[in-house]
Amino acid sequence: MTVVIEKPEHTETAEPTPPVGGERRVSRSMTVAAIIVVWLVLFAVLRGTQTLSLAAADLTGLHRWINDLNDSIGANRNSNPLFLYFFNEIRLVIDTLVTFIQHLISQPSDARPLPQIGWLGVVGLAGYVSWAVGNWRVALLAVAGFTFFGLQGLWQESMDTLALTLSAVCVALLFAIPLGVWAGLSDRFNRIITPFLDFMQTMPTFVYLAPLTLFFLIGGASATIATVIYAAPPAIRITAHAIRSVPETTVEAADSLGATRRQSLLKVLLPMSRRTVVMGVNQSIMAALAMVTIAALIDAPGLGKTVMQALQSLDVGTAFNAGLAIVVMAIVLDRVTTAASAREETARRSKNRFLTWRRPLLGAGAVAAAVLVYMSHTYVWAAEFPGGGGIGGSIASATDTATAWAQDHLSTVTNTFRDVLTNGLLNPFQSLLTDSPWWLVGAVLIALGVVLGGRRAGVTTVVCVGLLVGTGLWSDAMTTLASTVFATVLVMVLGVVFGVWMGRSPLVDRVVRPGLDAAQVMPPFVYLVPFLALFGATRFTAIVAAVVYAAPVTIKIIADGVRDVPGTTVEAATSAGCTTWQIITKVQLPMSRSALTLATNQGLIYVLSMVVVGGLVGAGALGYDVVAGFSQGQLYGKGLAAGLAIVLLGVMFDRITQAAARRASA
């Protein structure tokens, strides 16, 4: 009898637990709703007052001070010891490296009208290296891809891009691999460096350029240094993860055999983490290629410069042709490094009898590659790509024809779609942000930061809001914020729809995921081109490009979150009579809340980086301020302040959403 009595008592005390959690979540939602309602009421009363708007040509005291600082640095660059013996020396070393590689494969050297290695030698080397580190399939892909650059009429531009990318990756890995190993071995150093890596990976590519031009001028050297800084964090983080992922039992076994720390590192840790480290190299190469194309804004040579000039003149055909070359290069570099990471495992599993002949074949291949290099150095026909790039001209012409057709026949649909979203949703939301008093928007952001992310996120938001006001670009920052939040909402809608579909269907996942992986390889620059043809040079072009750019990572995170929901839970819901819609909305999505929050975090960061790049195609706001700062000397200070404002927005987004994700998973 006692047992019977105790069981109901235990049940009665346990039952209220779910409603308490539910009430807590509802309370947070109600708090957010109350904040928004108060905001709307005050907006109706105070609209148009204290908005801190600034005309495009106007400057604040901070902007003028930065201009004066830039002028002072320029006047004393060759006399100040800090520049003479530090910054100028770094620039000289990097410039020498870049120039050497350019003279090797892309630019004429002093004594030759052509590079030292012509197109035939470069193609031969690309094929041989791809085969040596990967397999014959990626070797064929590399040969076809590099040949395609010449057929497009973009051989020199492609080799300039490759030269900058290789230079930056070599320098980045020189520092990144040792730092990653150190972070993997030392908990203390890992704790110190992780916040810096988080911060660096939060910053959009645009932001790296302006400060570096202050110290290293414009040109290939500054572009390479910016690329080094941008490409290093992935390699550091992934190398540290690789070292830490080596089983402790393996390390202990080496220690028990008397291995020193150096021997354990060289004979155990690095060999066992080699595959993951190579994937870090892959990510660094992809990051470097993305930055090199953006660095055209500071006069970096290559395909990015061709795309940028075409975008500025609205030449969609030329932009598409050069953008296609960037995509092909990204795919080739990605496939080669991915194959390199998996080569040993693939060889171990394979029973191909030709593997026993690999070394002799590689030796013969090295001889053949050397012959091709010699021929390309000696003979003009093997040095200068034949033909006038007829395929590239055909691609550009076909693209222009398709663009004209789309504008003639689809303009009604695209303009209606653009106007409905812009006038119905974006403009009212942007007006709410830009026409509200600055202190009101700041208070709302701080309140949302505290409610969603906690006190630390609230403190970060206070600092970011204060510094945003200090930049003198509050109104432009709010315009960028409106576009970013609007695009992120669209990204999350796509992410939930396709993520749930992929998470519930392994077949759909196998079909869709390769396309998402390929989309993540492409640099952000490339996404602007097709939507420029559809929507013209407007901010909506940047928003749609940002949605497409951010959607792949968001979809994959949500799909993984839905897939990780225990099957027993889904089966229990099914046996209880739940419909598919109820299972998705009441079980899988609520249990994937941490994945949804992480997807929001990544979506915001990706969207922000793309929205500011949209300054090249009429997006305005902070992206335009940065572009104008590069092209107009008197606006340099304003452009640098705009870069700082972009960083502040990124940090604010990242801190709030990361804190919310931790709360959701707690």
C-alpha positions as CSV (number, residue, x, y, z in Angstrom):
1,M,0.0,0.0,0.0
2,T,2.9,2.3,0.8
3,V,4.3,1.7,-2.7
4,V,1.0,2.6,-4.3
5,I,0.8,5.8,-2.3
6,E,4.4,6.9,-3.0
7,K,4.1,6.4,-6.8
8,P,1.3,8.9,-7.3
9,E,3.1,11.4,-5.0
10,H,6.2,11.2,-7.1
11,T,4.2,11.5,-10.3
12,E,2.4,14.6,-8.9
13,T,5.6,16.4,-8.0
14,A,7.2,15.5,-11.4
15,E,4.3,16.5,-13.6
16,P,4.6,20.3,-13.2
17,T,8.2,20.3,-14.5
18,P,7.4,20.7,-18.3
19,P,5.0,23.6,-17.8
20,V,7.6,25.4,-15.7
21,G,10.1,25.1,-18.6
22,G,7.4,26.1,-21.0
23,E,6.4,29.1,-18.9
24,R,10.1,30.2,-18.8
25,R,10.3,30.0,-22.6
26,V,6.9,31.8,-23.0
27,S,8.1,34.4,-20.5
28,R,11.2,35.1,-22.6
29,S,9.0,35.3,-25.8
30,M,6.6,37.6,-24.1
31,T,9.4,39.8,-22.9
32,V,10.7,40.1,-26.5
33,A,7.2,40.9,-27.7
34,A,6.7,43.5,-25.0
35,I,10.0,45.2,-26.0
36,I,8.9,45.3,-29.6
37,V,5.5,46.7,-28.7
38,V,7.0,49.5,-26.6
39,W,9.4,50.2,-29.5
40,L,6.6,50.6,-32.0
41,V,4.6,52.9,-29.7
42,L,7.6,55.2,-29.1
43,F,8.5,55.0,-32.8
44,A,5.0,56.4,-33.7
45,V,5.5,59.3,-31.3
46,L,9.2,60.1,-31.9
47,R,9.7,59.2,-35.5
48,G,12.3,61.2,-37.4
49,T,14.0,62.7,-34.3
50,Q,17.6,62.2,-33.2
51,T,18.3,59.7,-36.0
52,L,22.0,60.7,-36.4
53,S,21.8,60.7,-40.2
54,L,24.8,61.7,-42.2
55,A,24.9,62.7,-45.9
56,A,27.0,60.7,-48.2
57,A,29.6,63.5,-48.7
58,D,29.6,64.6,-45.0
59,L,32.4,63.7,-42.6
60,T,32.6,63.7,-38.8
61,G,35.5,64.7,-36.7
62,L,36.6,61.0,-36.4
63,H,36.6,60.7,-40.2
64,R,38.7,63.8,-40.7
65,W,41.1,62.6,-38.0
66,I,41.6,59.3,-39.8
67,N,42.2,61.2,-43.1
68,D,44.8,63.4,-41.4
69,L,46.4,60.2,-39.9
70,N,46.5,58.7,-43.3
71,D,48.1,61.8,-44.8
72,S,50.6,61.9,-42.0
73,I,51.6,58.3,-42.4
74,G,52.0,58.8,-46.2
75,A,54.2,61.8,-45.6
76,N,56.5,60.1,-43.1
77,R,56.4,56.5,-44.4
78,N,60.0,56.7,-45.6
79,S,61.4,58.5,-42.5
80,N,59.6,57.0,-39.5
81,P,61.7,54.2,-38.0
82,L,58.6,52.0,-37.4
83,F,57.8,52.0,-41.1
84,L,61.4,51.9,-42.3
85,Y,62.4,48.9,-40.2
86,F,59.1,47.1,-39.7
87,F,56.1,47.7,-42.0
88,N,58.1,48.6,-45.1
89,E,60.3,45.5,-44.5
90,I,57.3,43.2,-44.2
91,R,55.8,44.7,-47.3
92,L,59.1,44.3,-49.2
93,V,59.4,40.6,-48.2
94,I,55.8,39.8,-49.2
95,D,56.0,41.8,-52.4
96,T,59.2,40.0,-53.3
97,L,57.5,36.6,-52.8
98,V,54.4,37.6,-54.8
99,T,56.5,39.1,-57.6
100,F,58.7,36.0,-57.8
101,I,55.6,33.7,-58.2
102,Q,54.0,36.1,-60.7
103,H,57.2,36.1,-62.8
104,L,57.2,32.4,-62.6
105,I,53.7,31.7,-63.9
106,S,51.8,34.9,-64.9
107,Q,53.8,38.1,-65.5
108,P,56.7,38.8,-67.8
109,S,60.0,39.0,-66.0
110,D,62.7,41.7,-66.6
111,A,64.6,39.8,-69.2
112,R,61.6,37.9,-70.9
113,P,58.4,39.1,-72.5
114,L,56.6,36.0,-71.1
115,P,56.6,34.3,-67.7
116,Q,59.4,31.8,-66.9
117,I,56.9,28.9,-67.1
118,G,54.3,29.1,-69.9
119,W,50.8,27.7,-70.0
120,L,51.9,24.2,-71.1
121,G,54.3,23.9,-68.2
122,V,51.8,25.2,-65.7
123,V,49.1,22.7,-66.9
124,G,51.6,19.9,-66.8
125,L,52.7,20.8,-63.2
126,A,49.1,21.2,-62.1
127,G,48.3,17.7,-63.4
128,Y,51.3,16.1,-62.0
129,V,51.0,17.7,-58.5
130,S,47.3,16.8,-58.4
131,W,48.1,13.2,-59.3
132,A,51.0,13.0,-56.8
133,V,49.0,14.3,-53.8
134,G,45.6,13.0,-54.9
135,N,44.6,10.6,-57.7
136,W,44.3,10.5,-61.5
137,R,40.7,11.8,-61.4
138,V,41.6,15.1,-59.8
139,A,44.7,15.3,-62.0
140,L,42.4,15.2,-65.1
141,L,40.1,17.8,-63.4
142,A,43.1,20.1,-62.8
143,V,44.3,19.8,-66.4
144,A,40.9,20.5,-67.7
145,G,40.3,23.4,-65.3
146,F,43.6,25.1,-66.1
147,T,43.2,24.6,-69.8
148,F,39.7,26.1,-69.5
149,F,41.2,29.4,-68.1
150,G,43.2,29.8,-71.3
151,L,40.2,29.0,-73.5
152,Q,38.3,31.7,-71.7
153,G,41.0,34.2,-72.6
154,L,41.7,34.7,-68.8
155,W,45.0,32.9,-68.5
156,Q,47.1,35.7,-67.1
157,E,44.3,36.9,-64.8
158,S,43.8,33.3,-63.5
159,M,47.5,32.9,-62.9
160,D,47.7,36.2,-61.0
161,T,44.9,35.0,-58.8
162,L,46.7,31.7,-58.3
163,A,50.0,33.4,-57.5
164,L,48.4,35.6,-54.8
165,T,46.6,32.6,-53.4
166,L,49.7,30.4,-53.2
167,S,51.8,33.2,-51.8
168,A,49.3,33.9,-49.0
169,V,48.7,30.2,-48.2
170,C,52.4,29.5,-47.9
171,V,52.9,32.4,-45.5
172,A,49.7,31.6,-43.6
173,L,50.6,28.0,-43.1
174,L,54.1,28.9,-42.0
175,F,52.6,30.5,-38.9
176,A,49.2,28.7,-38.6
177,I,50.5,25.1,-38.4
178,P,52.9,25.7,-35.5
179,L,50.3,27.8,-33.7
180,G,47.7,25.1,-34.2
181,V,50.1,22.5,-32.8
182,W,50.8,24.7,-29.8
183,A,47.1,25.2,-29.2
184,G,46.5,21.5,-29.5
185,L,49.2,20.7,-26.9
186,S,48.5,23.6,-24.5
187,D,45.1,24.2,-22.9
188,R,46.3,27.6,-21.7
189,F,47.4,28.8,-25.1
190,N,44.2,27.4,-26.7
191,R,42.1,29.4,-24.2
192,I,44.1,32.5,-25.1
193,I,44.0,32.2,-28.9
194,T,40.4,31.0,-29.3
195,P,38.7,34.4,-28.7
196,F,41.0,36.0,-31.3
197,L,40.2,33.2,-33.8
198,D,36.5,33.7,-33.1
199,F,36.8,37.4,-33.7
200,M,38.8,37.1,-36.9
201,Q,36.4,34.6,-38.4
202,T,33.5,36.8,-37.5
203,M,34.8,39.7,-39.5
204,P,33.7,40.0,-43.1
205,T,36.4,40.0,-45.8
206,F,35.8,43.6,-46.6
207,V,37.0,44.7,-43.1
208,Y,40.5,43.4,-43.4
209,L,41.4,45.6,-46.4
210,A,41.1,49.3,-45.2
211,P,43.3,49.1,-42.1
212,L,46.1,47.3,-44.0
213,T,46.2,49.9,-46.7
214,L,47.0,52.4,-44.0
215,F,50.3,50.6,-43.2
216,F,51.1,48.7,-46.4
217,L,49.6,50.9,-49.2
218,I,47.5,49.3,-52.0
219,G,48.6,46.6,-54.3
220,G,49.5,42.9,-54.3
221,A,51.5,43.0,-51.0
222,S,48.6,44.5,-49.0
223,A,46.2,42.0,-50.6
224,T,48.5,39.1,-49.7
225,I,48.9,40.3,-46.1
226,A,45.1,40.6,-45.8
227,T,44.7,37.2,-47.2
228,V,47.3,35.7,-44.8
229,I,45.4,37.1,-41.9
230,Y,42.1,35.9,-43.2
231,A,43.3,32.4,-44.2
232,A,45.3,31.6,-41.0
233,P,42.4,31.1,-38.5
234,P,40.9,28.0,-40.1
235,A,44.3,26.2,-40.3
236,I,45.1,27.1,-36.7
237,R,41.7,25.9,-35.4
238,I,41.6,22.7,-37.4
239,T,45.2,21.8,-36.6
240,A,44.5,22.3,-32.9
241,H,41.4,20.1,-33.2
242,A,43.4,17.4,-35.1
243,I,46.1,17.3,-32.4
244,R,43.5,17.1,-29.6
245,S,41.6,14.3,-31.4
246,V,44.5,11.8,-31.3
247,P,43.4,9.1,-28.8
248,E,45.0,9.6,-25.4
249,T,45.8,5.9,-25.1
250,T,48.0,6.2,-28.2
251,V,50.0,9.1,-26.7
252,E,50.3,7.3,-23.3
253,A,51.6,4.2,-25.1
254,A,54.3,6.3,-26.8
255,D,55.2,7.9,-23.4
256,S,55.4,4.4,-21.8
257,L,57.9,3.4,-24.4
258,G,60.1,6.3,-23.4
259,A,59.3,8.7,-26.3
260,T,60.3,12.3,-25.7
261,R,57.7,15.1,-26.3
262,R,59.4,15.9,-29.6
263,Q,59.3,12.2,-30.7
264,S,55.6,11.9,-29.6
265,L,54.8,15.0,-31.7
266,L,56.7,14.0,-34.8
267,K,56.1,10.2,-34.7
268,V,52.6,10.0,-33.2
269,L,50.5,13.2,-33.1
270,L,51.3,14.7,-36.5
271,P,51.2,11.5,-38.5
272,M,47.8,10.5,-36.9
273,S,46.3,13.9,-37.4
274,R,47.7,14.4,-40.9
275,R,44.3,14.0,-42.7
276,T,42.6,16.6,-40.5
277,V,45.5,19.0,-40.9
278,V,45.3,18.7,-44.7
279,M,41.6,19.6,-44.4
280,G,42.7,22.7,-42.5
281,V,45.0,23.5,-45.5
282,N,41.9,23.0,-47.7
283,Q,39.9,25.6,-45.7
284,S,42.8,28.0,-45.7
285,I,43.1,27.8,-49.5
286,M,39.3,28.4,-49.9
287,A,39.5,31.4,-47.6
288,A,42.5,32.7,-49.4
289,L,40.8,32.5,-52.8
290,A,37.8,34.3,-51.4
291,M,39.9,37.1,-50.0
292,V,42.1,37.4,-53.1
293,T,39.1,38.1,-55.3
294,I,37.7,40.7,-52.8
295,A,41.2,42.3,-52.6
296,A,40.7,43.7,-56.1
297,L,39.3,46.7,-54.2
298,I,42.9,47.5,-53.2
299,D,44.3,47.0,-56.7
300,A,45.1,43.3,-56.3
301,P,45.6,41.8,-59.8
302,G,43.7,38.8,-61.1
303,L,40.2,37.6,-61.7
304,G,38.7,39.6,-58.9
305,K,39.7,42.8,-60.6
306,T,38.0,41.7,-63.8
307,V,34.8,40.9,-62.0
308,M,34.9,44.2,-60.0
309,Q,35.4,46.3,-63.1
310,A,32.6,44.5,-64.9
311,L,30.2,44.9,-62.0
312,Q,30.9,48.6,-61.7
313,S,30.1,49.0,-65.4
314,L,27.2,46.5,-65.2
315,D,28.9,44.3,-67.8
316,V,27.2,41.0,-66.8
317,G,28.8,38.9,-69.6
318,T,32.4,39.7,-68.7
319,A,31.6,39.4,-64.9
320,F,30.0,36.0,-65.5
321,N,33.0,34.8,-67.6
322,A,35.5,35.8,-64.9
323,G,33.3,34.6,-62.1
324,L,33.1,31.2,-63.8
325,A,36.9,31.1,-63.9
326,I,36.9,31.8,-60.1
327,V,34.4,29.0,-59.5
328,V,36.5,26.5,-61.6
329,M,39.6,27.4,-59.7
330,A,37.8,27.0,-56.4
331,I,36.5,23.6,-57.4
332,V,39.9,22.4,-58.7
333,L,41.8,23.6,-55.5
334,D,39.1,22.1,-53.3
335,R,39.0,18.7,-55.0
336,V,42.8,18.4,-55.1
337,T,43.2,19.2,-51.4
338,T,40.3,17.0,-50.4
339,A,41.7,14.1,-52.4
340,A,45.1,14.7,-50.8
341,S,43.5,14.4,-47.3
342,A,41.9,11.0,-48.2
343,R,44.6,9.6,-50.4
344,E,46.3,7.2,-47.9
345,E,43.0,5.8,-46.6
346,T,41.8,5.3,-50.2
347,A,45.0,3.6,-51.2
348,R,44.8,1.3,-48.1
349,R,41.3,0.3,-48.9
350,S,41.9,-0.1,-52.6
351,K,43.1,-3.4,-54.2
352,N,44.1,-1.8,-57.4
353,R,47.2,-3.6,-58.7
354,F,48.5,-0.4,-60.3
355,L,49.2,1.0,-56.8
356,T,52.4,-1.1,-56.7
357,W,53.6,0.9,-59.8
358,R,52.8,4.2,-58.2
359,R,56.3,5.3,-57.5
360,P,57.8,4.4,-60.9
361,L,54.8,6.1,-62.6
362,L,55.3,9.2,-60.4
363,G,58.9,9.3,-61.5
364,A,57.9,9.1,-65.1
365,G,55.3,11.7,-64.6
366,A,57.9,14.0,-63.0
367,V,60.1,13.6,-66.1
368,A,57.2,14.4,-68.4
369,A,56.2,17.5,-66.3
370,A,59.8,18.7,-66.4
371,V,59.8,18.3,-70.2
372,L,56.6,20.4,-70.5
373,V,58.1,23.1,-68.2
374,Y,61.3,23.2,-70.4
375,M,59.2,23.4,-73.6
376,S,57.0,26.2,-72.1
377,H,60.2,28.1,-71.1
378,T,61.8,27.7,-74.5
379,Y,59.0,27.8,-77.2
380,V,56.6,30.7,-77.6
381,W,53.7,28.4,-78.7
382,A,54.1,26.5,-75.4
383,A,54.5,29.7,-73.4
384,E,51.6,31.9,-74.7
385,F,48.2,30.3,-74.7
386,P,47.1,30.0,-78.4
387,G,43.9,31.5,-79.6
388,G,42.1,34.6,-78.5
389,G,39.9,33.2,-75.8
390,G,37.0,32.4,-78.2
391,I,35.1,30.3,-75.6
392,G,35.3,33.2,-73.1
393,G,33.9,35.6,-75.7
394,S,31.1,33.1,-76.5
395,I,30.3,32.7,-72.8
396,A,30.1,36.5,-72.3
397,S,28.0,37.0,-75.4
398,A,25.6,34.2,-74.4
399,T,25.3,35.7,-70.9
400,D,24.6,39.1,-72.3
401,T,21.9,37.6,-74.6
402,A,20.4,35.7,-71.7
403,T,20.5,38.8,-69.5
404,A,18.7,40.9,-72.2
405,W,16.1,38.1,-72.6
406,A,15.5,37.9,-68.9
407,Q,15.2,41.7,-68.6
408,D,12.8,41.8,-71.5
409,H,10.6,38.8,-70.6
410,L,11.1,38.3,-66.8
411,S,11.3,41.9,-65.7
412,T,7.6,42.0,-64.7
413,V,8.0,38.9,-62.5
414,T,11.4,39.9,-61.0
415,N,10.4,43.5,-60.4
416,T,7.1,42.4,-58.8
417,F,8.9,40.0,-56.6
418,R,11.5,42.6,-55.7
419,D,8.9,45.4,-55.0
420,V,6.6,43.2,-52.9
421,L,9.4,42.2,-50.6
422,T,11.0,45.6,-50.6
423,N,8.0,47.8,-50.1
424,G,6.0,45.3,-48.0
425,L,8.7,44.1,-45.6
426,L,12.1,45.6,-46.0
427,N,11.3,49.3,-46.3
428,P,9.0,49.4,-43.2
429,F,11.6,47.5,-41.1
430,Q,14.4,49.7,-42.4
431,S,12.3,52.8,-41.6
432,L,11.7,51.5,-38.1
433,L,15.5,51.2,-37.5
434,T,16.7,54.4,-39.3
435,D,13.8,56.8,-38.3
436,S,13.7,55.8,-34.6
437,P,15.8,57.9,-32.3
438,W,19.2,56.4,-32.0
439,W,18.9,55.9,-28.2
440,L,15.6,54.1,-28.6
441,V,17.1,51.6,-31.1
442,G,20.2,51.2,-28.9
443,A,18.0,50.5,-25.8
444,V,16.0,47.9,-27.8
445,L,19.2,46.2,-29.0
446,I,20.6,46.1,-25.5
447,A,17.3,44.8,-24.1
448,L,17.1,42.0,-26.7
449,G,20.8,41.2,-26.1
450,V,20.1,40.7,-22.3
451,V,16.9,38.7,-22.8
452,L,18.2,36.4,-25.6
453,G,21.8,36.1,-24.6
454,G,22.1,37.1,-20.9
455,R,24.1,39.7,-19.1
456,R,27.4,39.2,-20.9
457,A,25.8,39.5,-24.3
458,G,24.0,42.6,-23.0
459,V,27.3,44.2,-21.9
460,T,28.8,43.4,-25.3
461,T,25.8,45.0,-27.0
462,V,26.2,48.1,-24.8
463,V,29.8,48.5,-26.0
464,C,29.0,47.8,-29.6
465,V,26.1,50.3,-29.6
466,G,28.3,53.0,-28.0
467,L,31.1,52.5,-30.5
468,L,28.6,52.4,-33.4
469,V,27.4,55.9,-32.4
470,G,31.1,56.9,-32.1
471,T,31.8,55.9,-35.7
472,G,29.3,58.6,-36.9
473,L,27.6,56.1,-39.2
474,W,24.6,55.1,-37.1
475,S,22.1,55.6,-39.9
476,D,24.1,53.6,-42.4
477,A,24.7,50.9,-39.8
478,M,21.0,50.6,-39.2
479,T,20.4,50.3,-42.9
480,T,22.9,47.5,-43.1
481,L,21.3,45.9,-40.0
482,A,17.9,46.0,-41.6
483,S,19.1,44.3,-44.8
484,T,21.0,41.7,-42.7
485,V,18.1,40.8,-40.5
486,F,15.7,40.7,-43.4
487,A,18.0,38.4,-45.4
488,T,18.6,36.2,-42.4
489,V,14.9,35.7,-41.9
490,L,14.7,34.5,-45.5
491,V,17.7,32.3,-45.0
492,M,16.2,30.7,-41.9
493,V,12.9,30.0,-43.8
494,L,14.9,28.2,-46.5
495,G,17.0,26.5,-43.9
496,V,14.1,25.1,-42.0
497,V,12.2,23.9,-45.1
498,F,15.2,22.2,-46.8
499,G,16.9,21.3,-43.5
500,V,13.9,19.4,-42.2
501,W,13.5,17.7,-45.6
502,M,17.1,16.6,-45.7
503,G,17.1,15.6,-42.0
504,R,14.0,13.3,-42.5
505,S,15.1,11.8,-45.8
506,P,18.5,10.2,-46.3
507,L,17.9,10.1,-50.1
508,V,17.2,13.8,-50.3
509,D,20.3,14.5,-48.1
510,R,22.5,12.4,-50.5
511,V,21.1,14.3,-53.5
512,V,21.2,17.8,-52.1
513,R,24.3,17.9,-49.9
514,P,26.9,17.7,-52.7
515,G,25.3,20.8,-54.3
516,L,25.4,22.6,-50.9
517,D,29.1,21.6,-50.5
518,A,29.9,22.9,-54.0
519,A,28.0,26.2,-53.2
520,Q,30.2,26.7,-50.1
521,V,33.3,26.5,-52.2
522,M,32.4,29.6,-54.3
523,P,33.8,33.0,-53.2
524,P,31.1,35.5,-52.3
525,F,32.0,37.8,-55.2
526,V,30.6,35.3,-57.6
527,Y,27.1,35.3,-56.2
528,L,26.4,38.9,-57.2
529,V,26.7,38.2,-61.0
530,P,23.5,36.2,-61.8
531,F,21.3,38.3,-59.5
532,L,22.7,41.5,-61.0
533,A,21.3,40.2,-64.4
534,L,17.9,39.5,-62.8
535,F,17.4,42.5,-60.5
536,G,19.8,45.2,-61.6
537,A,22.1,47.3,-59.4
538,T,20.0,47.5,-56.3
539,R,20.2,46.6,-52.6
540,F,17.8,43.8,-53.3
541,T,20.5,42.2,-55.5
542,A,22.8,42.1,-52.6
543,I,20.1,40.7,-50.3
544,V,19.1,37.8,-52.6
545,A,22.8,37.0,-53.2
546,A,23.3,37.0,-49.4
547,V,20.4,34.6,-49.0
548,V,21.8,32.2,-51.6
549,Y,25.3,32.5,-50.1
550,A,24.2,31.8,-46.5
551,A,21.6,29.2,-47.2
552,P,23.9,26.1,-47.7
553,V,25.6,26.3,-44.3
554,T,22.3,27.0,-42.6
555,I,20.5,24.2,-44.3
556,K,23.3,21.7,-43.4
557,I,23.3,22.7,-39.7
558,I,19.5,22.3,-39.4
559,A,19.5,19.0,-41.3
560,D,22.2,17.6,-38.9
561,G,20.2,18.9,-35.9
562,V,17.0,17.2,-37.1
563,R,18.8,14.0,-37.9
564,D,20.3,13.9,-34.4
565,V,16.9,13.8,-32.8
566,P,16.7,10.3,-31.3
567,G,14.8,7.8,-33.4
568,T,13.0,6.4,-30.4
569,T,11.5,9.8,-29.6
570,V,10.2,10.1,-33.2
571,E,8.8,6.5,-33.0
572,A,7.1,7.3,-29.7
573,A,5.4,10.3,-31.3
574,T,4.4,8.3,-34.3
575,S,2.9,5.5,-32.1
576,A,1.0,8.1,-30.2
577,G,-0.8,9.1,-33.4
578,C,1.0,12.3,-34.3
579,T,0.9,13.5,-37.9
580,T,4.0,14.3,-39.8
581,W,3.4,18.0,-39.3
582,Q,3.0,17.5,-35.5
583,I,6.2,15.4,-35.4
584,I,8.1,18.2,-37.1
585,T,6.7,21.1,-35.2
586,K,6.3,19.5,-31.8
587,V,9.2,17.1,-31.6
588,Q,12.0,17.5,-34.2
589,L,12.3,21.3,-34.4
590,P,11.9,21.9,-30.6
591,M,14.6,19.2,-29.9
592,S,16.8,20.8,-32.6
593,R,16.6,24.2,-30.9
594,S,20.4,24.5,-30.3
595,A,21.0,23.7,-34.0
596,L,18.5,26.3,-35.1
597,T,20.2,28.9,-32.9
598,L,23.6,27.9,-34.3
599,A,22.2,28.1,-37.8
600,T,20.9,31.6,-37.1
601,N,24.4,32.6,-35.9
602,Q,26.1,31.3,-39.0
603,G,23.4,32.7,-41.2
604,L,23.8,36.2,-39.8
605,I,27.6,36.2,-40.2
606,Y,27.4,34.9,-43.8
607,V,24.7,37.4,-44.7
608,L,26.5,40.3,-43.2
609,S,29.7,39.5,-45.1
610,M,27.7,39.3,-48.4
611,V,25.4,42.4,-47.8
612,V,28.5,44.6,-47.4
613,V,30.1,43.2,-50.5
614,G,26.8,44.2,-52.2
615,G,28.1,47.8,-51.9
616,L,29.6,47.1,-55.3
617,V,26.2,46.7,-56.9
618,G,24.2,49.5,-55.3
619,A,23.5,48.1,-51.9
620,G,24.5,51.4,-50.3
621,A,25.0,51.9,-46.5
622,L,28.2,50.6,-44.9
623,G,29.3,48.5,-47.9
624,Y,29.2,51.6,-50.1
625,D,31.0,53.6,-47.6
626,V,33.9,51.1,-47.6
627,V,34.0,51.0,-51.4
628,A,33.9,54.8,-51.6
629,G,36.7,55.0,-49.1
630,F,39.0,53.0,-51.4
631,S,38.1,55.0,-54.5
632,Q,37.9,58.6,-53.1
633,G,40.7,59.8,-51.0
634,Q,38.7,62.3,-49.0
635,L,36.3,59.5,-47.9
636,Y,39.1,57.2,-46.7
637,G,38.4,58.0,-43.0
638,K,34.7,57.4,-43.5
639,G,35.4,54.1,-45.2
640,L,37.7,52.9,-42.4
641,A,35.0,53.9,-39.8
642,A,32.5,51.9,-41.9
643,G,34.7,48.9,-41.7
644,L,34.8,49.3,-37.9
645,A,31.0,49.6,-37.8
646,I,30.7,46.3,-39.8
647,V,33.0,44.6,-37.3
648,L,30.8,45.9,-34.4
649,L,27.7,44.6,-36.0
650,G,29.3,41.2,-36.6
651,V,30.5,41.0,-33.0
652,M,27.1,42.0,-31.6
653,F,25.3,39.4,-33.8
654,D,27.8,36.7,-32.9
655,R,27.8,37.3,-29.2
656,I,24.1,37.4,-28.8
657,T,23.4,34.3,-31.0
658,Q,26.2,32.3,-29.5
659,A,24.9,33.0,-26.0
660,A,21.4,32.1,-27.1
661,A,22.7,28.9,-28.6
662,R,24.4,28.0,-25.3
663,R,21.2,28.7,-23.4
664,A,19.2,26.6,-25.8
665,S,21.5,23.6,-25.4
666,A,21.7,24.0,-21.6
